[in-house]
Structure formats: C-alpha cells, structure tokens
Amino acid sequence: MLKSESVYRVDAPGKVTGTALYGGDITPDNLLHGKVMFSNQPHARMISMDTSAAEAVPGVVAILTTKDVPVNGYGLGGPDQPVLVGLGGSNPHADISRWEGDHVAVIIAETETAAAHARSLIKIEWEPLPIVSTMEEALTDEVILHPWHGSNMLKKYQIRKGDMATGWAEADVIIEGTYHLPWQEHAYLQPEAGVGYIDDKGRVTVEFGGQWAHEDREQVAHSLGLPEEQVRIIYPAIGGAFGGKEDMSLQIVLGLAAKYLHERGIERPVRIIWTREESILGHHKRHQATVYTKWGATKEGKITAVSATVHMDSGAYTYTSPKVLGNFHLMVTGPYEIPHAHIDSYAITTNNVPGGAFRGFGGPQGAFAAETQMNKLAEALGMSPVEIRLKNVLREGSLLTVQTPPPPGISMAEVVERCAQEAGWPVNGERLAVNGNSSSFNSIQSLPGNPQSLRRGRGIACSFKNIGFSFGAPEKCDAIIELHGKTQIERVVLRHAGADVGQGAHTAFRQMAAAAVGVDISLVELDMSDTASSGNSGSASASRLTWMAGNSIRGAAEAALTAWTNEERPAIGQYRYVPPRTQPYDAETGVCMPNFTYGYVAEAVEVTVDIETGHIRVDKVVCANDVGKAINPMLIEGQIEGAVVQAHGYAIMENLKVKDGRILNPFLSQYLIPGIKDVPEIVQSVIMEVPDPIGPWGARGMAEMPFLPLAPAIVAAVHDATGVWFDEIPLTPDRVVAKLQEVGIHR
C-alpha cells in the first residue's frame, strides 16, 4: 500500500550543497567550447557565407556549417526545420532562414572567448524576403513560408455537434467575445547547456537537460544519419523546463560537434552554454492566439450553444503546434456539457518565434476564453458564477463536444464546490462582497499609496485537462526493477528514463517503487534518464509522468517479485505500460475519444486594483486540485504554488514584444517575471483525492492544472473590482489604466 508522505526530495542534498551538476557545470578534461550563430533573419535567403576570418582566430578548432550535417532537417512535428541554415547541404530548402533564431553555424574553440570572437567575424550575405508577421497576413497565402506545404494554414480541426440554429433559438442570453492571448517565455532558471562527446563504447553522447531522453536520441540520430543505438542521451540535473526543453535546442549540434571531431581524430568533449538572451531568442514560446467566440444560455443558466474560431500562431516551424492546437480546440468550450457546438481551430505559420509546448499545452488559452465567457454569462443572468458552473460541468455520463463521454472518475463538480467552500463563496446566491478600501497596498514602493484609488474584487474559474498523450498519439512507459539480496531483499534498483525537471518526479518514483516492492524507501536506488540503461519513458509533459511511470513501476515490481519468488538473484522485472487507446479528431465532425483520463481544478482569487496606477495585487488564491492520490503532499503543494506564480506572470506581467518577426525584449530586465514582491500574498493549496480508476494507487497527474484557470479568475476579480472586462492579457499597468480611462473610471 502506498501512503501519502512528504519525504524529502531525492535530489535535495545535491542542490542545496551545490554538488548537483547541471548541464553547464559538466567540465570534463580537455574540454572544448562551442558557440551557436543565429541567423538573426526572420525571413531571408542566404547568398553566401565566408568563414575564413573566423577560422583564422587563434584557438578555433572547427566551424560547422550546413554541409557538415548528414541529414539537415528535424522537428517533433516533422523534419521541417534545418539543423543549420546554409548552402550546399543535404536539404534544398535550408538556404532560407524563416526565424531569427535559426542556427547557421557552430564554432568550436579552445575557449568561449575565442569561439564568440570567431562568430562575430563570420560574414553572411542575405537576400531579404517578405516577412509574414501576423496571422492575418499569413492566412492570405500571398507569401507561403513552406512552399512544399502549399499553405500557411499548418493545421485545422473542427467540431460539429448538434444543430446551431436550435441552440441559438433556445438561448435567452447570448454573449460574444474576442480574446487575445500572448506569447509567454518559459524563463526557467537554467538556460540551455550541455556537453557532447564519444563515450567508451563509441556512442555519440549528449548530456543535456531535456524532457524526453529517447525522443532526443531519435532526433539526434536522425540528423546525424546514425542508428539510434549509436547515440546516447544522459540527463544531468535540470533547472526547469515547463515544456520549453521538449523540442531541440542544442542537443543535435552537440552531437554533431562530437561526431565531427571524432571523425577527424579529435577525441575531446564540447560544451555549449547559452546566455539568457540566446535562450529567449533561441527556443519556442507559449503560442499567441486569438479566439472569437459566442455562447448562449437559458435564463436558468443552462448552456445551449457555443461557437468559436481559434487562430493560433505556430511561428516559423511546426514543433508541437498540431498537438497544442488539439488541446486548445477541445478546451475552448471548457469542462462543460454543451448540446450544440461549432468550433474551427487553425494553427498558422508565420515568421515569428515558434510556438510549442508550455505548461498547460493549449489549455490556458482555451480556459481563458471559456471561463471568461462563463463569468460574463453569470453576470448577464444575475447568477452566481459558482452556481452556473455547477449547472453545466461535466459529470459521469456527460458527453464532450467530441460526442464521447470522459473516462470514469469525473470530479469537476466536487472540485468547484470544494473551491467555493474554501474561498467562502456560497454555491447558490450572491457571493460575499469584498469591495472596499480596507486593503493597504502601495503599487509603487517608493511612493505612499492612495487608499481612495484601491478597489477589491473576487473571481473564480475552473478547468480540466488531459493526463497523457492525446488524439491517437502512441503512448507507453517502460520501467526496470532489480531486486538484490539472498534470502531477503536488501537493495532495489529502479531504472527509468523519466525526466525530473525540478518537479520532484524521481522522488515520487522512489516512493512508488518502495510501495510496489514492499520495502522501506531507503532500500531503493535510482538509475535515471540514461538511454543506455532505461527503456522509453515518454516525456515529462502532459501531466503524465507520475501517472504513466507509476503504472510502469507497478508492473515492473510485480514481474521482479515473481522472479524473486522463483529464486532468481538478482530478480529483474521489466514492464511496458500501455494505457487505453485514444483517437484523433474526425476530420468533419471532430468525433473521437481524445484522452484516457483527466485532471480537474478550480481557483478562486481575491485582488486589489489601484485604479490610479493600474497595478494589480493578487491577495489570495484558493486552488482546489483533484490529485487522485497525494503521493507526496509537499511536492504537490510546490507544484500548485509554482503553477500559480507562473500563471500570475502570464496574467499580469509577462509581455513578450515581437515586431516583424523579432523579439524586442530578450532579457529578464525587459521581460518581467514575478519576483518575491509580486507573487500572491496567500496561496491556499486544497489537495483533493478522488481516485482515478486506472491511475497508479488512484493518482492523477496535476502539475499543469493549477495554471489553467488563474488568468480568467483574475480577470473576473478585476471586473468585480472595477466593473470592466479585460479580454486581453497581460494586465500590465498601462493596459489597465488605458482601459479604465476609456470607460471613464478615474480616481
């Protein structure tokens, strides 16, 4: 039996003492240093490249260009991006840069200084091409960025459920909205860094902090033209990821550098460390998007119909955009039963920074539109926003907009009720008023506050999200457990590739392995995230890792215990867990079984708004999260608090500026993320345990869920305080003041 226990993280001692090695800390003997040269061209054709001056710099060992890449194309969604943009290589399309962050060269030198100096001397002549910087421009297809695709519309999904004319006719109230959602930078503590070398078995080896070791291996092997068994990926300590390390950044070029040097008899490792500016310029972001939507409801508060059109900017390359759009498409109607739905969702190619995986994976954008519409409907109907949700949320036997029921174990109603209860918000009738001027709040620390400018408000929102891969994507997770000893088990070794990106996954793995074998946790040793010793775990994404790994660990433990009973020493159990199958959207109707399980969350917030300066303080967040089984409550609280802070930045502060395909603020001094003075005053974590019928020990994944409803809850609270709806985030002070002045609200 697995008991809930807040054991300390297995990686805590190394991180506290500084002995844990991150990618940038790995310093083998005889180390060489690398620098990547970006194209700095959102859209241009390379005419020529001259590396002669760079090659003459003392200490330069090699400069790699397009011609050095065996297979010059990669990408999780298809090999549409060159490893190196340039001339004379294997990819006829690689002479065009479609994003300012495209790589054009890798410089290897004795020192970082020499590599950086050589990079500055490389001369490239570019032919400028028209820059497609907006989704509106892209949809005209006047300039098609990937001609072989035939259109800038990368992907489209549609849902057709019921009869829209009937749905609108049944509605007593109809609310329309247009919502603009911004890019978001992952801003993980550790920028991309790693080492490439040839190991003692002749394998191209890359030590780098990613999210899916075996997918990294596949991508590296593909581009290097090698069998996968000749490539090894090892994950060192990882300082955050949030989806931002799921796609390639330095993995392929580190492997390329190791292979290139080895073939020339240079047996030296290469390390590359990105600066923060390089990181912000060089990896994908949360997708910006626009949602046009219309919701109808009866005077009793039952939703009758929803229509929506989603435009999502996929940027210059595919990355995971089709998968993100799939989630967005499903979640733009919220966790509600809707009898009539007409949804069209588009991923659109531009010359902007690529969009990709980020905590919530399309869910935050969908939830913002859905939950703001629900709050507007509640206001129009004079209903409590809690009551209207409970009238419509998915329950056992409900049908999704894709016309199939969610898997058993739906807890959305219970989660909303518990959140409202903990926040002191009655389920029926009017919620408790919080307007007033009692809150002390200096929006500008160096100036005394003006109490007459302060307004207080409360808001609530809820959401649901898939756990695991969706829409027919192959899903599996491998585990190996070894039992050592003679007459009793003295040592347990768990070999697993699942990545711990800071969330504490390896600690949960250890707890689950101990419970599955029936030993004290002190006997469990971990061999983690090395493709040479572990099977494929799938990625640390989609809130799937504890859920999938737990099921694989249970299977491996059972096999190992059977071998132990048969007196095999050591007793080794290998197991591959494969969950229930999912289905892709039907092209015409959207009908499918999209996911095998879900997580459920609701959040209530209290805010103070300074209507004079436009600053917003989040005073309190109550987050009710159904985790199924709390394996490690302390880690769960950390995930809730971390997600709330990250979503707080998304809602209020983080404002990535992109113009003509170029990021204008690639520094943390310009792109502001929440600091200790900015985060909510109180985050109340409400951990609920409604068992998932097919989760390990009933556990559900939950790491993304607390992110999803926070922004719409904050917007609802700001509306409660000011009477003004904001349909675009982030709610930066200038945007808030401008909107308040526009509607005539002054101090």
C-alpha positions in Angstrom: 0.0 0.0 0.0 1.3 3.5 -0.9 0.9 6.0 1.9 0.9 9.8 1.4 4.2 11.1 2.8 6.1 14.3 2.3 9.5 12.7 2.1 12.4 15.0 1.1 13.3 15.1 -2.5 16.0 12.7 -3.5 17.9 15.5 -5.3 17.7 18.0 -2.4 21.1 17.4 -0.8 23.0 17.9 -4.1 21.0 21.0 -5.0 21.3 22.5 -1.5 25.0 21.9 -1.2 25.8 22.8 -4.8 27.2 19.4 -5.7 24.4 18.6 -8.2 25.8 19.0 -11.8 23.6 20.8 -14.3 24.5 20.8 -18.0 26.6 23.9 -17.7 28.5 22.5 -14.7 29.9 19.4 -16.5 33.6 20.1 -17.1 35.4 17.1 -18.4 39.1 17.1 -19.0 40.4 18.6 -22.3 37.1 20.5 -22.8 36.4 22.5 -26.0 33.8 25.2 -26.1 31.1 25.9 -28.6 29.0 28.9 -29.7 26.0 28.8 -32.0 25.5 31.6 -34.5 21.9 32.6 -35.1 20.7 33.8 -38.5 19.2 37.0 -37.0 16.9 36.9 -40.1 13.2 36.4 -39.7 12.9 35.7 -43.5 15.9 35.8 -45.9 17.7 33.6 -48.3 21.5 33.1 -47.8 23.5 34.1 -50.8 27.0 33.5 -49.4 28.9 32.7 -46.2 32.6 33.5 -45.6 34.1 31.8 -42.5 37.8 32.4 -43.5 38.4 35.2 -41.0 36.7 33.3 -38.2 38.8 30.1 -38.9 42.0 32.2 -38.6 41.2 33.2 -35.0 43.7 31.6 -32.6 42.2 28.7 -30.7 39.4 28.0 -33.2 39.3 24.2 -33.8 36.4 23.9 -36.3 33.4 25.8 -37.7 30.5 23.6 -38.7 28.0 24.7 -41.4 25.2 23.2 -43.4 27.5 20.9 -45.4 28.6 19.2 -42.2 25.1 18.0 -41.3 24.3 14.5 -42.7 20.5 14.9 -42.6 19.7 18.6 -42.3 16.1 18.6 -41.0 14.4 17.8 -37.7 11.3 18.5 -35.7 8.8 16.8 -33.4 6.0 17.5 -35.8 8.0 16.6 -38.9 11.5 17.5 -40.2 10.7 21.0 -41.4 13.5 22.9 -39.7 17.1 22.8 -40.8 19.7 22.0 -38.2 21.9 24.6 -39.8 20.6 27.1 -42.4 23.1 27.5 -45.3 24.3 26.4 -48.7 25.5 23.2 -50.2 23.9 20.7 -47.7 21.5 17.8 -47.9 18.4 19.9 -47.6 17.5 22.0 -50.7 15.2 24.3 -48.5 18.0 25.0 -46.0 19.2 28.2 -47.7 16.3 30.2 -46.3 16.0 31.4 -42.7 12.4 31.5 -41.6 13.0 32.6 -38.0 15.6 34.9 -36.4 16.6 32.0 -34.1 17.6 29.7 -36.9 21.1 28.3 -36.5 23.7 28.9 -39.3 27.0 27.8 -37.8 28.6 26.1 -34.8 32.0 27.4 -33.7 34.3 25.1 -31.7 37.3 26.6 -30.0 39.7 26.3 -27.0 37.8 29.0 -25.1 34.4 30.6 -25.1 36.0 33.9 -25.8 37.7 32.6 -28.9 34.5 31.0 -30.1 32.5 34.2 -29.6 35.1 36.3 -31.4 35.2 34.0 -34.3 31.4 34.0 -34.5 31.5 37.8 -34.9 33.8 37.5 -37.9 31.6 35.2 -40.0 30.3 37.2 -43.0 26.9 36.3 -44.5 25.1 37.9 -47.4 21.4 37.7 -47.2 18.6 38.4 -49.7 15.7 39.8 -47.7 12.3 38.1 -48.2 8.9 39.3 -47.2 8.3 38.9 -43.5 4.9 37.4 -42.5 4.5 38.7 -39.0 0.7 38.4 -38.4 -1.7 35.6 -38.7 -4.0 37.8 -40.8 -1.2 38.2 -43.4 -0.3 34.6 -43.2 -3.9 33.4 -44.0 -3.9 35.3 -47.3 -1.2 32.9 -48.5 0.4 35.7 -50.6 3.7 34.6 -49.2 3.8 30.8 -48.4 6.6 30.2 -46.0 6.9 26.4 -46.5 6.1 26.0 -50.3 6.0 22.2 -50.0 3.1 22.5 -47.6 1.1 24.7 -50.0 -0.4 27.0 -47.4 0.4 28.9 -44.2 -2.5 27.1 -42.6 -0.5 24.4 -40.8 -3.4 22.6 -39.3 -7.2 22.8 -38.9 -9.6 21.0 -36.6 -13.3 21.3 -36.5 -16.2 20.2 -34.3 -19.8 19.9 -35.4 -22.2 18.8 -32.7 -26.0 19.2 -32.7 -27.8 22.0 -34.5 -26.6 25.5 -34.0 -29.9 27.1 -35.1 -31.7 25.2 -32.4 -29.1 26.1 -29.9 -29.3 29.8 -30.5 -33.1 29.7 -30.6 -33.1 28.1 -27.2 -30.8 30.8 -25.7 -32.3 33.6 -23.6 -28.9 35.3 -23.3 -26.0 35.3 -25.9 -22.5 36.6 -25.1 -19.9 37.2 -27.7 -16.2 37.8 -27.1 -12.9 38.2 -28.8 -9.9 37.2 -26.7 -6.2 37.9 -27.4 -3.7 35.6 -25.6 0.0 36.5 -25.6 3.3 34.6 -26.1 5.0 33.5 -22.9 8.6 32.8 -22.3 9.4 29.8 -20.1 12.1 31.7 -18.1 13.4 28.5 -16.5 16.3 29.1 -14.0 18.8 27.1 -16.1 19.3 28.2 -19.7 20.1 25.5 -22.2 23.5 23.9 -21.7 25.2 20.6 -22.3 28.2 18.6 -23.4 28.7 16.3 -26.4 31.4 13.6 -26.6 32.1 10.0 -27.7 31.6 7.5 -24.8 33.8 4.4 -24.1 31.6 2.3 -26.3 31.9 4.6 -29.3 28.5 6.2 -29.0 27.7 9.9 -29.7 26.8 11.0 -26.2 25.0 14.2 -25.3 24.5 15.2 -21.6 21.8 17.8 -21.7 18.7 18.8 -19.7 15.7 17.8 -21.8 12.3 16.3 -21.2 12.2 13.1 -23.2 15.6 11.3 -23.5 14.5 8.8 -26.1 12.9 11.4 -28.3 16.1 13.4 -28.1 18.0 10.3 -29.1 15.7 9.8 -32.1 16.1 13.4 -33.2 19.9 13.4 -32.8 20.3 10.1 -34.5 18.1 11.1 -37.4 20.1 14.3 -38.1 23.5 12.6 -37.7 22.4 9.7 -40.0 23.1 7.2 -37.3 21.2 4.2 -35.9 19.7 5.1 -32.6 21.8 2.6 -30.7 24.9 4.6 -31.7 23.5 7.7 -29.8 23.2 8.0 -26.1 21.4 10.8 -24.2 22.0 11.4 -20.5 20.1 13.9 -18.4 22.0 15.7 -15.7 20.3 17.9 -13.1 17.7 20.0 -14.9 16.8 23.5 -13.8 13.3 23.8 -15.0 11.6 23.1 -18.4 7.8 23.6 -18.4 7.7 22.3 -22.0 10.5 24.6 -23.2 13.0 21.8 -23.3 10.8 19.3 -25.1 11.9 20.5 -28.6 15.5 20.6 -29.8 17.8 23.5 -28.9 21.4 22.3 -28.5 21.1 18.5 -28.5 21.7 18.0 -32.2 24.5 20.4 -32.6 26.3 19.0 -29.5 26.0 15.5 -31.1 27.1 16.9 -34.4 30.2 18.5 -32.9 31.2 15.3 -31.1 30.8 13.2 -34.2 32.6 15.8 -36.4 35.6 15.9 -34.1 35.8 12.2 -33.6 35.9 11.6 -37.4 38.9 13.9 -37.6 40.7 12.1 -34.7 40.0 14.8 -32.1 38.7 13.0 -29.0 37.7 16.0 -27.0 34.3 16.9 -25.5 32.5 20.1 -26.4 30.3 22.2 -24.1 27.9 24.9 -25.2 26.1 27.2 -22.7 23.5 29.7 -23.9 23.2 33.1 -22.3 19.8 34.2 -21.2 19.5 36.3 -24.3 20.3 33.3 -26.5 17.8 31.2 -24.6 15.0 33.7 -25.1 15.8 34.2 -28.7 16.5 30.5 -29.4 13.7 28.4 -28.0 9.9 28.3 -28.6 7.2 30.1 -26.6 3.6 29.6 -25.5 1.6 30.3 -28.6 -0.1 33.6 -29.0 -3.7 33.3 -30.1 -7.0 35.0 -30.9 -10.3 33.4 -30.0 -13.6 34.6 -31.5 -16.5 33.0 -29.6 -20.2 33.1 -28.9 -22.0 31.4 -26.1 -25.8 31.1 -25.5 -27.6 30.1 -22.3 -31.2 29.8 -21.0 -32.4 32.1 -18.2 -31.9 29.2 -15.8 -28.2 29.1 -16.7 -28.0 26.1 -18.9 -25.7 26.5 -21.9 -27.4 25.9 -25.2 -24.8 26.5 -27.8 -21.1 27.5 -28.3 -19.3 28.6 -31.4 -15.7 29.5 -31.6 -12.9 30.2 -34.1 -9.4 29.8 -32.8 -6.3 31.4 -34.6 -3.1 30.1 -33.1 0.3 31.4 -34.2 2.6 28.4 -34.7 5.5 30.6 -35.7 8.1 29.5 -38.3 8.1 25.8 -37.8 5.7 23.0 -36.7 7.2 22.0 -33.3 4.2 20.6 -31.3 1.7 23.1 -32.7 -0.8 20.5 -34.1 -0.9 18.8 -30.6 -1.2 22.1 -28.8 -4.0 23.1 -31.1 -5.7 19.8 -30.4 -5.9 20.6 -26.7 -6.9 24.2 -27.3 -9.6 23.1 -29.7 -11.1 20.7 -27.0 -10.7 23.1 -24.1 -12.0 26.3 -25.7 -15.5 25.1 -24.7 -14.4 24.4 -21.1 -15.3 21.5 -18.8 -19.0 21.8 -19.7 -21.6 19.7 -21.4 -22.7 21.6 -24.5 -25.5 20.3 -26.6 -24.7 22.3 -29.8 -21.1 23.3 -30.8 -19.5 24.6 -33.9 -15.7 25.0 -33.4 -13.0 25.8 -36.0 -9.4 26.0 -34.9 -6.3 26.9 -37.0 -2.6 26.7 -36.4 -1.0 29.3 -38.7 2.6 29.6 -39.9 4.4 33.0 -39.6 7.9 34.2 -39.3 7.5 34.7 -35.6 9.2 32.7 -32.8 7.9 29.1 -33.0 5.1 28.2 -30.6 5.5 24.9 -28.7 4.9 23.1 -25.5 4.4 25.1 -22.4 2.7 24.1 -19.1 -0.9 23.5 -20.0 -0.3 22.9 -23.7 -3.1 24.9 -25.2 -5.3 24.6 -22.1 -4.6 28.1 -20.6 -5.6 29.8 -23.9 -8.8 27.7 -24.2 -9.6 28.1 -20.5 -9.2 31.9 -20.7 -11.9 32.2 -23.4 -14.2 29.6 -21.9 -14.1 30.8 -18.3 -14.4 34.5 -19.2 -17.5 33.6 -21.2 -18.9 31.7 -18.3 -18.3 34.6 -15.9 -19.9 37.0 -18.4 -22.9 34.7 -18.7 -23.3 34.6 -14.9 -23.3 38.4 -14.8 -25.8 38.7 -17.6 -28.1 36.2 -15.9 -27.7 37.6 -12.4 -26.4 34.2 -11.2 -23.5 33.2 -9.0 -20.5 32.1 -11.1 -20.3 29.0 -8.9 -24.0 28.1 -9.5 -23.8 28.5 -13.3 -20.8 26.2 -13.4 -22.4 23.5 -11.3 -25.4 23.6 -13.7 -23.1 22.8 -16.6 -20.0 21.0 -15.6 -19.2 17.5 -16.9 -20.4 14.6 -14.8 -20.5 10.9 -15.2 -22.3 10.1 -18.4 -21.9 13.6 -19.9 -20.8 14.0 -23.5 -17.9 16.1 -24.5 -18.2 18.3 -27.6 -16.5 15.4 -29.4 -19.6 13.4 -28.6 -17.9 10.8 -26.4 -18.0 10.6 -22.6 -15.0 11.4 -20.5 -13.4 8.4 -18.8 -14.9 7.5 -15.4 -13.7 9.4 -12.3 -15.0 12.8 -13.2 -14.7 15.1 -10.2 -15.3 18.6 -11.7 -18.4 19.4 -9.7 -16.8 18.3 -6.4 -13.7 20.4 -7.2 -15.8 23.5 -7.9 -17.8 23.0 -4.8 -14.7 22.5 -2.6 -13.0 25.5 -4.0 -16.1 27.7 -3.4 -16.4 26.4 0.1 -12.7 27.0 1.0 -12.9 30.5 -0.5 -16.1 31.3 1.5 -18.1 31.7 -1.7 -21.7 30.4 -1.4 -22.6 27.9 -4.1 -26.1 29.5 -4.6 -27.0 33.1 -4.5 -24.7 36.1 -4.3 -21.1 35.7 -3.3 -19.8 37.7 -0.3 -18.9 41.2 -1.3 -15.3 42.3 -0.9 -15.4 45.7 -2.4 -14.0 48.4 -0.2 -10.9 50.4 0.6 -9.6 48.4 3.5 -6.6 46.9 1.9 -3.2 48.5 2.3 -1.3 48.4 -0.9 1.5 50.6 -2.3 1.6 49.9 -6.0 4.8 51.9 -6.3 7.1 51.1 -3.4 8.8 54.4 -3.3 5.6 56.4 -3.1 2.8 56.4 -0.4 -0.3 54.6 -1.5 -3.6 56.3 -2.1 -6.4 54.4 -0.3 -9.1 56.2 -2.3 -7.7 54.5 -5.5 -8.0 51.0 -4.3 -10.7 48.6 -5.3 -11.1 45.0 -4.3 -12.7 42.1 -6.1 -13.1 38.3 -6.3 -13.3 35.9 -9.2 -13.5 32.2 -9.8 -12.8 29.8 -12.7 -12.3 26.1 -13.3 -10.8 23.8 -15.9 -9.9 20.3 -16.8 -7.0 18.9 -18.8 -5.8 15.6 -20.3 -3.3 13.5 -18.5 -1.1 11.7 -21.1 -0.8 12.0 -24.8 -3.9 12.7 -26.8 -5.7 12.2 -30.1 -4.2 8.8 -31.0 -0.6 9.6 -30.2 1.3 6.4 -29.3 1.7 6.2 -25.5 3.9 3.9 -23.4 6.2 3.9 -20.5 9.0 1.4 -19.6 10.4 0.5 -16.2 13.1 -1.9 -15.0 13.3 -3.0 -11.3 16.1 -5.2 -9.9 15.9 -6.9 -6.5 19.2 -7.7 -4.9 19.9 -9.9 -1.9 20.0 -13.5 -0.8 17.1 -14.6 1.5 15.6 -11.1 1.8 15.5 -8.0 -0.4 18.5 -5.9 0.6 18.6 -3.5 -2.4 16.2 -2.3 -5.0 17.4 -0.6 -8.2 14.9 1.3 -10.4 16.0 2.1 -13.9 13.7 4.6 -15.6 14.1 7.3 -18.2 11.6 9.8 -16.9 13.0 13.3 -16.5 13.0 15.2 -13.3 12.9 18.8 -14.5 12.5 20.2 -11.0 9.1 18.8 -10.2 10.3 16.1 -7.9 9.4 13.2 -10.2 12.3 11.0 -9.1 11.3 11.3 -5.5 7.8 10.1 -6.4 9.3 7.3 -8.5 11.3 6.2 -5.4 8.2 6.2 -3.2 6.2 4.3 -5.7 8.9 1.7 -6.2 9.2 1.1 -2.5 5.5 0.7 -2.1 5.2 -1.6 -5.1 8.0 -3.9 -3.9 7.0 -3.6 -0.2 10.3 -2.3 1.2 11.4 0.8 3.0 12.2 3.7 0.7 15.8 3.7 2.0 16.5 0.5 0.0 15.6 2.0 -3.3 18.3 3.2 -5.6 17.7 5.2 -8.8 19.3 4.9 -12.2 17.5 7.7 -14.1 17.3 9.3 -17.5 20.0 7.5 -19.4 19.0 5.9 -22.7 21.8 3.3 -22.3 20.2 1.8 -19.2 16.5 2.6 -19.5 13.6 1.9 -21.8 11.5 4.7 -23.3 9.5 6.6 -20.6 7.9 9.1 -22.9 8.2 12.8 -22.0 8.0 14.8 -18.8 4.9 16.6 -20.2 1.1 16.4 -20.4 1.0 15.9 -16.6 1.7 12.3 -17.4 4.9 11.3 -15.8 3.8 10.2 -12.3 0.7 8.6 -13.8 2.5 6.7 -16.5 5.6 5.9 -14.5 3.6 4.7 -11.6 1.8 2.2 -13.7 5.0 1.0 -15.3 6.8 0.8 -11.9 3.9 -1.3 -10.5 4.2 -3.7 -13.5 8.0 -4.0 -13.2 7.7 -4.6 -9.5 5.2 -7.4 -10.0 7.5 -9.0 -12.6 10.5 -8.7 -10.3 8.7 -10.1 -7.3 7.6 -13.1 -9.4 11.3 -13.7 -10.4 12.3 -13.3 -6.7 9.7 -16.0 -5.7 11.3 -18.2 -8.4 14.6 -17.6 -6.6 16.3 -15.6 -9.4 19.1 -13.5 -8.0 19.1 -10.7 -8.8 15.4 -10.7 -9.7 14.8 -8.4 -12.6 11.4 -7.2 -13.8 10.8 -5.3 -17.0 7.5 -3.8 -17.9 6.0 -1.6 -20.5 2.8 0.1 -19.5 0.4 0.9 -22.4 -2.8 2.9 -21.4 -6.1 2.8 -23.2 -6.0 4.0 -26.7 -7.1 7.4 -27.8 -8.4 8.6 -31.1 -7.7 11.5 -33.5 -10.4 14.0 -34.4 -12.7 13.0 -37.2 -11.9 15.5 -39.9 -15.6 16.5 -40.5 -17.3 16.2 -37.1 -14.4 16.1 -34.6 -15.9 12.9 -33.0 -13.2 11.0 -31.1 -12.2 9.6 -27.8 -9.5 12.2 -27.2 -8.0 11.2 -23.8 -7.8 8.3 -21.4 -8.0 10.4 -18.2 -8.2 14.0 -17.0 -7.3 16.2 -14.1 -9.7 18.7 -12.5 -9.0 22.1 -10.9 -10.8 25.3 -9.7 -9.4 28.5 -8.4 -10.9 31.5 -6.6 -8.9 34.7 -6.2 -9.1 38.0 -4.4 -7.4 41.1 -5.8 -6.7 44.7 -5.1 -6.7 47.1 -8.1 -5.1 50.5 -7.9 -7.2 52.4 -10.5 -4.9 55.3 -10.5 -1.7 53.4 -11.4 -3.2 50.3 -13.0 -1.3 47.9 -10.7 -3.0 44.7 -9.5 -2.1 42.8 -6.4 -3.4 39.2 -6.0 -4.2 39.0 -2.3 -5.2 35.4 -2.2 -5.6 32.3 -4.4 -7.5 29.2 -3.3 -6.6 26.3 -5.6 -8.6 23.1 -5.3 -6.9 20.3 -7.3 -8.0 16.7 -7.5 -4.8 14.7 -7.5 -6.4 11.3 -7.1 -3.9 10.2 -4.6 -1.4 12.5 -2.9 1.8 10.5 -3.1 3.9 13.4 -1.7 1.8 16.3 -0.5 4.8 18.6 -0.1 5.7 18.2 -3.8 2.1 18.7 -4.8 1.9 22.0 -2.8 5.1 23.0 -4.6 3.6 22.3 -8.0 0.4 24.3 -7.1 2.3 27.3 -5.8 4.8 27.2 -8.8 1.9 27.0 -11.3 0.1 29.8 -9.6 3.1 32.1 -9.7 3.8 31.2 -13.3 0.2 31.8 -14.3 0.3 35.1 -12.3 3.1 36.2 -14.6 1.1 35.2 -17.7 -2.0 37.1 -16.5 -0.4 40.3 -15.2 3.2 40.8 -16.0 4.9 38.9 -18.8 4.8 40.9 -22.1 7.0 39.5 -24.8 7.2 42.1 -27.5 7.7 40.8 -31.1 7.8 43.1 -34.2 8.4 42.0 -37.7 9.5 38.6 -36.5 12.0 39.8 -34.0 11.8 39.6 -30.2 12.4 43.1 -28.9 13.0 42.3 -25.2 15.2 39.2 -24.9 16.5 40.0 -21.4 14.9 39.4 -18.0 15.5 43.1 -17.3 13.0 43.8 -20.0 10.7 40.8 -19.9 9.5 40.9 -16.4 8.6 37.7 -14.5 7.1 37.7 -10.9 9.6 38.3 -8.1 9.1 37.8 -4.4 7.3 41.1 -4.1 4.9 40.3 -6.9 3.6 36.9 -6.1 0.2 36.4 -4.5 0.1 37.1 -0.8 -1.5 33.8 0.1 -1.8 30.6 -2.0 -4.1 28.1 -0.3 -3.5 24.6 -1.7 -6.5 22.4 -1.4 -5.5 18.8 -2.2 -8.4 16.6 -3.1 -8.2 12.8 -3.5 -10.9 11.4 -5.8 -9.2 8.2 -7.1 -8.6 7.9 -10.8 -9.9 4.4 -11.6 -6.9 3.5 -13.8 -4.2 5.7 -12.1 -1.5 4.1 -10.0 -2.9 3.8 -6.5 -5.6 6.2 -7.8 -3.2 9.0 -8.6 -3.8 11.6 -11.2 -1.3 13.9 -12.9 -1.7 17.5 -11.7 1.4 19.7 -12.5 -0.2 21.7 -15.2 -3.8 22.0 -13.9 -3.3 24.9 -11.4 -2.0 27.1 -14.2 -5.1 26.9 -16.4 -7.9 28.8 -14.6 -5.9 31.5 -12.8 -5.8 34.2 -15.6 -9.6 34.1 -16.2 -10.2 34.1 -12.4 -8.0 37.2 -12.1 -9.8 38.9 -14.9 -13.2 38.1 -13.2 -11.8 39.6 -9.9 -10.6 42.7 -11.7 -14.1 43.1 -13.2 -15.6 42.6 -9.8 -13.4 45.4 -8.5 -13.8 47.8 -11.4 -16.8 46.8 -13.5 -14.6 46.5 -16.5 -13.9 43.3 -18.5 -10.5 42.7 -19.9 -10.4 40.5 -23.0 -6.6 40.6 -23.4 -3.7 39.8 -21.1 -1.2 40.5 -19.6 -3.0 43.1 -17.4 0.0 45.4 -17.3 -0.5 48.8 -15.6 -0.5 50.8 -18.8 -3.2 48.5 -20.3 -5.3 48.6 -17.2 -5.2 52.4 -16.8 -5.9 52.9 -20.5 -9.0 50.7 -20.4 -10.3 52.2 -17.2 -9.8 55.7 -18.6 -11.5 54.6 -21.8 -14.7 53.7 -19.9 -14.5 56.8 -17.7 -13.2 55.3 -14.5 -10.9 57.6 -12.6 -9.7 58.0 -9.1 
